[in-house]
Amino acid sequence: MPDMSASLALTHLVPLAKEVDENKVTPGVLGFIVFAVMALAVWGLMKSMNRQLTRVDFKEDADPKAEPAGKATSGSAGTGSGGEASPAKG
């Protein structure tokens, strides 16, 4: 069957197209427009959220009960930048 020509394939698909109910309700142009508007709204909201998250300051105040950043014990070796988180960019 892989060597079937395009015209033969179309003749097999035509009866399948006739089986579709012509009175069936489909979304049509209005459904496409509503979907496109919703997609644009989600894109705009994600862009706005990204802009707002870049403005957030992630630096936290130092914990007064914690050890000073200069004195690290052997158990906390390689902890990084003293507990400060930097915002992800990209």
DRENFINU-144037 format. One record per atom (N, C-alpha, C): z, y, x; atom name; residue in one letter; residue number from 1. Coordinates in pm, 1 decimal, decimal comma, always signed. Example, Ala and Ser with C-alpha at 12.3 -4.5 7.8 and 13.67 -1.06 7.14 Angstrom:
          z          y          x   drense   drenvo   tordo
     +780,0     -569,0    +1319,0        N        a       1
     +780,0     -450,0    +1230,0       CA        a       1
     +780,0     -330,0    +1320,0        C        a       1
     +708,0     -225,0    +1285,0        N        s       2
     +714,0     -106,0    +1367,0       CA        s       2
     +787,0       +3,0    +1290,0        C        s       2
! end
This chain:
          z          y          x   drense   drenvo   tordo
       +0,0     -119,7      +79,7        N        m       1
       +0,0       +0,0       +0,0       CA        m       1
       +0,0     +126,8      +84,5        C        m       1
      +34,9     +125,1     +214,0        N        p       2
      +32,9     +247,0     +293,3       CA        p       2
     -105,9     +306,1     +309,8        C        p       2
     -212,7     +226,5     +293,5        N        d       3
     -347,0     +278,8     +309,6       CA        d       3
     -405,2     +332,4     +178,3        C        d       3
     -321,0     +361,0      +81,4        N        m       4
     -364,8     +412,1      -47,8       CA        m       4
     -414,4     +555,8      -31,9        C        m       4
     -524,4     +587,2      -93,0        N        s       5
     -578,7     +722,1      -81,3       CA        s       5
     -502,0     +818,3     -171,5        C        s       5
     -521,6     +947,6     -146,2        N        a       6
     -450,1    +1049,4     -222,9       CA        a       6
     -492,3    +1047,9     -369,3        C        a       6
     -619,5    +1024,8     -396,6        N        s       7
     -664,9    +1024,2     -536,7       CA        s       7
     -606,3     +906,7     -612,1        C        s       7
     -593,2     +792,6     -545,0        N        l       8
     -533,5     +676,6     -610,1       CA        l       8
     -385,4     +701,6     -638,1        C        l       8
     -317,5     +768,1     -543,6        N        a       9
     -176,4     +800,6     -563,4       CA        a       9
     -159,6     +895,4     -680,6        C        a       9
     -249,7     +993,5     -693,6        N        l      10
     -241,1    +1087,7     -805,4       CA        l      10
     -266,5    +1019,2     -938,5        C        l      10
     -357,3     +922,4     -940,6        N        t      11
     -383,0     +852,9    -1066,9       CA        t      11
     -263,1     +770,7    -1109,7        C        t      11
     -180,7     +726,2    -1013,4        N        h      12
      -58,9     +653,9    -1048,9       CA        h      12
      +50,3     +748,7    -1097,4        C        h      12
      +48,8     +873,7    -1051,7        N        l      13
     +151,7     +969,3    -1090,8       CA        l      13
     +121,1    +1037,6    -1223,4        C        l      13
       -3,2    +1041,7    -1263,7        N        v      14
      -40,2    +1108,4    -1388,5       CA        v      14
      +27,7    +1044,0    -1509,2        C        v      14
      +30,9     +910,7    -1520,9        N        p      15
     +102,5     +853,6    -1635,7       CA        p      15
     +251,1     +888,4    -1636,9        C        p      15
     +311,1     +903,1    -1517,2        N        l      16
     +452,5     +942,1    -1512,5       CA        l      16
     +471,1    +1083,9    -1565,5        C        l      16
     +375,5    +1170,9    -1540,1        N        a      17
     +384,5    +1307,9    -1588,8       CA        a      17
     +368,9    +1312,3    -1739,7        C        a      17
     +291,9    +1221,4    -1797,0        N        k      18
     +273,8    +1218,2    -1942,6       CA        k      18
     +399,0    +1170,2    -2012,8        C        k      18
     +484,3    +1095,2    -1940,6        N        e      19
     +606,7    +1045,1    -2001,8       CA        e      19
     +712,4    +1153,2    -2018,6        C        e      19
     +696,8    +1267,1    -1952,0        N        v      20
     +793,6    +1376,0    -1963,5       CA        v      20
     +784,9    +1434,5    -2103,7        C        v      20
     +899,6    +1452,5    -2166,5        N        d      21
     +903,5    +1507,2    -2301,7       CA        d      21
     +862,9    +1653,8    -2298,7        C        d      21
     +759,2    +1689,8    -2370,9        N        e      22
     +710,6    +1827,6    -2372,0       CA        e      22
     +803,1    +1921,1    -2448,2        C        e      22
     +894,2    +1867,5    -2529,4        N        n      23
     +989,1    +1949,5    -2604,9       CA        n      23
    +1122,4    +1965,1    -2531,5        C        n      23
    +1129,3    +1910,4    -2410,9        N        k      24
    +1253,7    +1917,2    -2334,1       CA        k      24
    +1278,5    +2059,7    -2285,1        C        k      24
    +1401,6    +2102,9    -2295,3        N        v      25
    +1439,6    +2237,2    -2252,2       CA        v      25
    +1463,5    +2234,9    -2101,8        C        v      25
    +1403,1    +2327,5    -2028,9        N        t      26
    +1421,6    +2340,0    -1885,1       CA        t      26
    +1476,1    +2477,7    -1852,3        C        t      26
    +1532,9    +2497,1    -1734,9        N        p      27
    +1590,1    +2627,0    -1700,4       CA        p      27
    +1486,6    +2738,7    -1696,7        C        p      27
    +1369,1    +2710,6    -1646,2        N        g      28
    +1262,4    +2809,9    -1645,1       CA        g      28
    +1290,0    +2928,4    -1554,6        C        g      28
    +1222,9    +3039,1    -1584,7        N        v      29
    +1232,0    +3159,7    -1502,9       CA        v      29
    +1370,8    +3223,3    -1514,4        C        v      29
    +1427,7    +3223,9    -1632,7        N        l      30
    +1560,8    +3283,3    -1651,4       CA        l      30
    +1665,6    +3209,6    -1567,9        C        l      30
    +1658,5    +3077,1    -1563,8        N        g      31
    +1751,8    +2999,8    -1482,2       CA        g      31
    +1736,1    +3031,5    -1335,0        C        g      31
    +1611,4    +3048,3    -1290,0        N        f      32
    +1588,0    +3083,3    -1150,0       CA        f      32
    +1644,8    +3220,4    -1118,3        C        f      32
    +1624,4    +3316,4    -1208,6        N        i      33
    +1674,4    +3452,3    -1185,7       CA        i      33
    +1826,9    +3452,9    -1178,5        C        i      33
    +1891,9    +3380,8    -1269,7        N        v      34
    +2038,6    +3374,3    -1268,9       CA        v      34
    +2087,5    +3309,7    -1139,7        C        v      34
    +2022,3    +3201,1    -1096,7        N        f      35
    +2061,4    +3133,5     -973,1       CA        f      35
    +2041,7    +3225,2     -853,0        C        f      35
    +1931,0    +3299,9     -849,3        N        a      36
    +1903,8    +3389,9     -737,7       CA        a      36
    +2006,2    +3502,9     -732,7        C        a      36
    +2043,7    +3557,0     -847,7        N        v      37
    +2144,2    +3663,9     -852,2       CA        v      37
    +2279,1    +3611,1     -804,4        C        v      37
    +2314,0    +3489,7     -846,5        N        m      38
    +2441,3    +3431,9     -802,0       CA        m      38
    +2439,3    +3406,7     -650,7        C        m      38
    +2326,8    +3361,7     -597,3        N        a      39
    +2315,9    +3338,6     -453,7       CA        a      39
    +2329,6    +3470,1     -377,3        C        a      39
    +2267,3    +3575,7     -425,7        N        l      40
    +2280,2    +3706,6     -360,9       CA        l      40
    +2423,3    +3757,9     -368,3        C        l      40
    +2491,1    +3733,6     -480,8        N        a      41
    +2629,7    +3777,4     -494,8       CA        a      41
    +2720,4    +3703,4     -395,7        C        a      41
    +2700,2    +3572,7     -381,2        N        v      42
    +2781,1    +3495,6     -285,8       CA        v      42
    +2754,1    +3542,8     -143,2        C        v      42
    +2627,6    +3569,3     -110,2        N        w      43
    +2593,2    +3619,8      +23,1       CA        w      43
    +2662,4    +3754,0      +48,8        C        w      43
    +2659,1    +3843,6      -49,8        N        g      44
    +2723,9    +3973,9      -34,9       CA        g      44
    +2874,7    +3961,2      -19,2        C        g      44
    +2935,6    +3871,6      -96,7        N        l      45
    +3080,1    +3851,9      -85,9       CA        l      45
    +3118,3    +3793,8      +50,0        C        l      45
    +3038,5    +3702,0     +101,5        N        m      46
    +3068,5    +3644,9     +232,8       CA        m      46
    +3052,0    +3749,1     +342,5        C        m      46
    +2952,6    +3833,7     +330,5        N        k      47
    +2933,0    +3940,1     +428,8       CA        k      47
    +3050,6    +4038,2     +424,9        C        k      47
    +3095,9    +4072,7     +305,4        N        s      48
    +3209,8    +4163,1     +291,3       CA        s      48
    +3338,1    +4099,2     +346,3        C        s      48
    +3356,9    +3969,7     +319,1        N        m      49
    +3475,7    +3900,9     +368,5       CA        m      49
    +3474,6    +3897,0     +521,4        C        m      49
    +3359,3    +3872,6     +580,0        N        n      50
    +3348,9    +3870,3     +726,1       CA        n      50
    +3382,2    +4007,3     +783,6        C        n      50
    +3336,3    +4113,0     +719,4        N        r      51
    +3365,2    +4248,8     +765,8       CA        r      51
    +3515,1    +4277,6     +756,5        C        r      51
    +3578,7    +4233,5     +647,7        N        q      52
    +3721,9    +4258,3     +630,9       CA        q      52
    +3804,2    +4177,6     +731,8        C        q      52
    +3762,3    +4053,6     +760,8        N        l      53
    +3838,1    +3971,2     +853,7       CA        l      53
    +3827,7    +4021,5     +996,8        C        l      53
    +3719,4    +4090,6    +1029,7        N        t      54
    +3710,1    +4145,3    +1165,0       CA        t      54
    +3804,9    +4263,4    +1183,3        C        t      54
    +3849,5    +4324,1    +1077,1        N        r      55
    +3941,8    +4437,6    +1084,9       CA        r      55
    +4087,8    +4394,9    +1093,8        C        r      55
    +4116,9    +4268,0    +1068,8        N        v      56
    +4254,5    +4219,2    +1068,4       CA        v      56
    +4306,0    +4212,5    +1211,1        C        v      56
    +4430,8    +4260,9    +1230,8        N        d      57
    +4495,7    +4257,0    +1360,7       CA        d      57
    +4582,1    +4130,7    +1364,6        C        d      57
    +4547,5    +4036,3    +1452,0        N        f      58
    +4617,3    +3909,1    +1455,8       CA        f      58
    +4736,3    +3907,8    +1550,3        C        f      58
    +4765,1    +4017,3    +1617,6        N        k      59
    +4876,1    +4018,8    +1711,9       CA        k      59
    +5008,1    +4019,1    +1636,7        C        k      59
    +5098,0    +3932,1    +1680,1        N        e      60
    +5228,6    +3921,3    +1616,2       CA        e      60
    +5334,2    +3986,1    +1706,0        C        e      60
    +5443,0    +4029,8    +1643,6        N        d      61
    +5554,9    +4083,2    +1719,8       CA        d      61
    +5622,7    +3969,0    +1794,7        C        d      61
    +5680,1    +4001,7    +1909,2        N        a      62
    +5749,3    +3901,0    +1988,5       CA        a      62
    +5875,6    +3855,7    +1915,6        C        a      62
    +5902,4    +3728,2    +1921,6        N        d      63
    +6021,6    +3671,7    +1859,5       CA        d      63
    +6141,8    +3700,7    +1950,1        C        d      63
    +6241,8    +3772,5    +1899,7        N        p      64
    +6355,2    +3806,7    +1986,6       CA        p      64
    +6434,5    +3684,8    +2031,9        C        p      64
    +6428,4    +3573,1    +1960,1        N        k      65
    +6502,8    +3453,0    +1996,6       CA        k      65
    +6427,8    +3369,6    +2100,9        C        k      65
    +6300,1    +3396,2    +2118,5        N        a      66
    +6219,0    +3316,8    +2211,4       CA        a      66
    +6246,5    +3358,3    +2355,0        C        a      66
    +6205,6    +3272,1    +2449,3        N        e      67
    +6221,8    +3303,4    +2591,2       CA        e      67
    +6122,8    +3412,8    +2629,8        C        e      67
    +6153,5    +3488,2    +2732,6        N        p      68
    +6055,3    +3586,5    +2780,0       CA        p      68
    +5928,3    +3516,5    +2827,2        C        p      68
    +5816,0    +3586,0    +2817,3        N        a      69
    +5686,5    +3526,0    +2849,9       CA        a      69
    +5678,0    +3487,2    +2996,3        C        a      69
    +5749,7    +3552,5    +3085,2        N        g      70
    +5743,9    +3524,2    +3228,1       CA        g      70
    +5816,0    +3396,6    +3267,1        C        g      70
    +5915,0    +3354,1    +3190,1        N        k      71
    +5992,2    +3235,1    +3222,1       CA        k      71
    +5944,3    +3119,4    +3134,9        C        k      71
    +5861,0    +3036,5    +3193,2        N        a      72
    +5811,9    +2919,9    +3121,0       CA        a      72
    +5882,3    +2795,7    +3173,1        C        a      72
    +5923,9    +2708,8    +3084,0        N        t      73
    +5987,9    +2584,5    +3125,1       CA        t      73
    +5880,6    +2480,0    +3150,5        C        t      73
    +5920,9    +2367,9    +3209,7        N        s      74
    +5823,0    +2264,1    +3244,5       CA        s      74
    +5760,1    +2204,1    +3118,9        C        s      74
    +5827,3    +2207,1    +3006,2        N        g      75
    +5774,4    +2149,4    +2882,9       CA        g      75
    +5669,3    +2236,1    +2816,8        C        g      75
    +5666,4    +2363,5    +2852,1        N        s      76
    +5571,2    +2453,1    +2785,5       CA        s      76
    +5462,0    +2499,4    +2880,6        C        s      76
    +5430,6    +2420,2    +2980,2        N        a      77
    +5327,8    +2460,6    +3076,4       CA        a      77
    +5191,8    +2460,9    +3008,8        C        a      77
    +5113,1    +2563,0    +3035,1        N        g      78
    +4978,0    +2571,7    +2981,2       CA        g      78
    +4973,0    +2611,2    +2834,9        C        g      78
    +5069,7    +2689,9    +2789,5        N        t      79
    +5070,5    +2727,8    +2649,1       CA        t      79
    +4970,0    +2836,9    +2618,8        C        t      79
    +4918,3    +2905,2    +2717,6        N        g      80
    +4817,6    +3005,6    +2690,2       CA        g      80
    +4866,0    +3145,9    +2713,6        C        g      80
    +4832,8    +3235,5    +2623,2        N        s      81
    +4855,0    +3378,7    +2642,8       CA        s      81
    +4984,7    +3427,8    +2581,1        C        s      81
    +5089,1    +3349,6    +2584,7        N        g      82
    +5216,8    +3396,6    +2538,0       CA        g      82
    +5228,7    +3405,5    +2386,5        C        g      82
    +5151,8    +3327,8    +2311,9        N        g      83
    +5164,6    +3324,0    +2167,7       CA        g      83
    +5080,2    +3423,2    +2093,3        C        g      83
    +5001,7    +3501,4    +2162,2        N        e      84
    +4916,2    +3597,2    +2093,3       CA        e      84
    +4782,9    +3531,7    +2061,6        C        e      84
    +4738,5    +3548,7    +1938,6        N        a      85
    +4609,3    +3491,6    +1898,1       CA        a      85
    +4506,2    +3602,7    +1892,6        C        a      85
    +4387,5    +3571,9    +1933,9        N        s      86
    +4280,6    +3671,0    +1926,7       CA        s      86
    +4183,3    +3630,3    +1816,0        C        s      86
    +4124,2    +3726,0    +1747,5        N        p      87
    +4033,4    +3692,4    +1637,7       CA        p      87
    +3905,0    +3628,3    +1690,6        C        p      87
    +3853,1    +3536,0    +1612,4        N        a      88
    +3728,0    +3471,2    +1650,3       CA        a      88
    +3612,1    +3564,0    +1619,6        C        a      88
    +3518,1    +3571,3    +1710,0        N        k      89
    +3401,0    +3657,4    +1689,4       CA        k      89
    +3278,7    +3570,5    +1680,6        C        k      89
    +3188,5    +3608,8    +1588,8        N        g      90
    +3066,1    +3532,8    +1581,3       CA        g      90
    +3022,0    +3509,2    +1448,1        C        g      90
! end
